[in-house]
Amino acid sequence: MDDKYYLAAFKSRNQAIYLYSLFQEEDRNIKLISTPCILKAGCSYSLKFYNKSYIELILKYVDDYKLEEPLFYLAERIQGRMKYRQIRF
């Protein structure tokens, strides 16, 4: 079970899929998941990752490819439930 990880939540599922494909080419440990309903209703996607330094890498790609900046979250299991805290810069 994942007790702690990070999410990059995109408004555009196309942008999330595009970035995911770039990371797959680099063999990075990033997963494409549906954004948890507690964060956003609808059919948006997020990138799930465990290495906090990937935030900087995602921001670099967003800038390089002129994409919309995602919202970043820290997900932690607390007393058996997942809690999401937005990471602000």
Residue pairs with C-beta under 8 A, 6 or more apart in sequence:
1 77
2 75
2 77
3 76
3 77
4 50
4 74
4 75
4 76
4 77
5 48
5 49
5 50
5 75
6 48
6 49
6 50
6 51
6 52
6 54
6 55
6 72
6 73
6 74
6 75
6 87
7 33
7 35
7 36
7 39
7 46
7 47
7 48
7 72
7 73
7 75
7 84
8 16
8 19
8 46
8 47
8 49
8 55
8 58
8 70
8 71
8 72
9 35
9 39
9 40
9 44
9 46
9 70
9 71
9 72
9 73
10 16
10 19
10 35
10 44
10 45
10 46
10 47
10 68
10 70
11 44
11 68
11 70
12 44
12 67
12 68
13 43
13 44
13 45
15 67
15 68
15 70
16 32
16 44
16 45
16 46
16 47
16 70
17 32
17 45
18 65
18 67
19 47
19 58
19 61
19 62
19 65
19 67
20 30
20 32
20 45
20 47
22 61
23 30
23 47
24 30
28 49
28 54
29 49
29 50
29 51
30 47
30 48
30 49
30 54
31 47
31 48
31 49
32 45
32 46
32 47
32 48
33 45
33 46
33 47
33 48
34 43
34 44
34 45
34 46
35 42
35 44
35 45
35 46
36 46
36 82
36 84
38 84
39 46
39 71
39 73
39 84
46 70
47 58
47 70
55 72
55 87
58 70
59 69
61 67
62 68
62 69
62 70
71 86
72 86
72 87
73 84
73 85
73 86
73 87
74 84
74 85
74 87
75 82
75 83
75 84
76 82
76 83
76 85
77 83
